[in-house]
Amino acid sequence: MLRVSCSIPRRFFTVEAEFDVKAGEVFALFGPSAAGKTSVLSAVAGFETAATGRIQVDGVTWLDTTARPFVYVPVWKRKLGYVEQAARLFPHLTVRQNILYGLREASGNFAANLIEQFGLESVLNVRPDGLSGGQQQRVALARALAPQPRLLLLDEPLAALDWATRRALQDLLREVNRTLGITIVIVTHQLSEAERLASRMAVMEDGRILQQGPTADMVLRPASWDVARRVGYTARLRLESGRVVGVHPERVVIGAYRDRGPVLSGLVTADGFSEGRRVITVDVAHFGTDAGGSPALTGGLRVGAPSGPGTEPSGGAEPDLSAGPTTRLVISAHPLDAASVGARVDLTLLEPPEFR
Amino acid sequence: MKRTSRHVWWLIPLALLTAIFLLVPLAALAGHVSWRAFGQAWTNGGAAALRTSLVSSVVALVVILVFGTPLGWLLARRDSAFWRMVEYLMLIPLLMPPLVIGLLLVFFYGPYGAIGAVLTKFGWTATNSLLAVVLAEIYEAMPYYVFSAQAAFSQVDTGLERASLLLGASPAETMRRITLPLALPGLSVGFAMAFARAIGAFGAVIVMAYYPNTLPVRVWIALQEQGLPAALPLAVFLLLAALPLPLVAVLWRRGRHAPRLL
């Protein structure tokens, strides 16, 4: 079990992190660039000499600046695996030598199994500059796992890879977690990656953890608008009742299902594809419905059209809730949904989170 | 690439002319030195001078390696104001004329100098001795090695050193298994430059130690006392002693790391 409670001074702010990761769990630190995620990972690894607080792994204290004398275990004695976006393979060594680098003695069986599991048999005698990006990351992962660390830290290890390779390595990581039972902390700015790999996650911004908990909760129950917009919510709408709810492009369905959430009426203005999925743009002229089903004007919100569903909003500006009666929503649609350009549609916001 | 080459064709004769200009003095050796002159130069102090030069250069290089490598590493890895100041100060011995180095060394290591007086108490002398030659060669050659080492270490990705530490290798082991092997090509060139500089050291050496004669000093004496024909064979000995190591180092580095030409 990993227990982290530490502060790391940075130039413009101090990173504050407090979280626990259960043994064998995959935990994601999710947030935008410069949120302080890598600093947290670096502190756990032992590179942040200015970090204060406590870090424990399986009951062993790696850092405790509250103790006298304070405890600090050097990096090379922590026995953890660490993989970054750059594979950092030793260029003067072969793949085999890279993988065996961290082994004190030739514990060949485990390493041999890793090599087979990672599909590296054919490149064992190759130098890193002869490998593709995906192969290099496989070697980096195998190298990190070969000494059988108690903790694996991953700092956006797949960010530079193409979609298919990324998916393949995500599958490999899941398998490694399942078969070896190793605790993994992964830093990512891709929500889909966090959702795919982690059972729990923390959303970070400006050095603070905004919310942490089960991964699904981040999208279903974001604790604040700051968290919501980080996990893909693109608009806030004020309903007739005065409630302000969030709109997530993936949590809007075409049709009126009043038992599942508020229903909006709108006009389809564009119909296209984004990343292989159907995406429609709907101008919601009025939102909220009265008991008779006829539209009732309750307020409006103008939202700049994002490039596709699930994309991050363009900035942190507060939406203007009094800008006008037209709201433009870009949402995912099923290929069979009857929502051609010019058609009027009803949209149901599925159990949207409320914000004040 | 070819289209670019067509526009810079006029560079080729210019480049070749420069290369010929630099190499053509070597042809003088073939035309002006006889085998008999080599024999005479060898027996007439040349062999002893070569021995002195080789011994003093090897000792100087050991000192340079042992003390210059850590300094080069720290200059490459430390970014504090103190180490930047050290770096700037290191430029002074690098840029100082060798003759001036020699004069300063005499004042410092001579019998009446601060260190010289201490050495005298132990029965050593740092003027006109092998120790004096070694000291002069160290002062002339070490800055070249230190700055080469700094450049070599700077090119080693610190991320690789971090990766090694994370894999359980201690800092010393990381230095041995990662940093030094990756810096080796640059270090070897610095080593070769320092060797060439040490074995060819003249200005500081002649001020510090007229005796025992090193090869460069012997060349100068022969030139003064007997003229050019007597000096040339000694110059050939100096070339044969000084050139192979730097050439091998440069060729080895190019073979390992430099991109292929054309």
Boltz contact constraints between the chains, C-beta under 6 A:
constraints:
  - contact:
      token1: [A, 75]
      token2: [B, 165]
      max_distance: 6.0
  - contact:
      token1: [A, 76]
      token2: [B, 165]
      max_distance: 6.0
  - contact:
      token1: [A, 76]
      token2: [B, 168]
      max_distance: 6.0
  - contact:
      token1: [A, 76]
      token2: [B, 170]
      max_distance: 6.0
  - contact:
      token1: [A, 82]
      token2: [B, 166]
      max_distance: 6.0
  - contact:
      token1: [A, 88]
      token2: [B, 159]
      max_distance: 6.0
  - contact:
      token1: [A, 88]
      token2: [B, 160]
      max_distance: 6.0
  - contact:
      token1: [A, 88]
      token2: [B, 163]
      max_distance: 6.0
  - contact:
      token1: [A, 90]
      token2: [B, 160]
      max_distance: 6.0
  - contact:
      token1: [A, 92]
      token2: [B, 181]
      max_distance: 6.0
  - contact:
      token1: [A, 101]
      token2: [B, 167]
      max_distance: 6.0
  - contact:
      token1: [A, 102]
      token2: [B, 167]
      max_distance: 6.0
  - contact:
      token1: [A, 102]
      token2: [B, 168]
      max_distance: 6.0
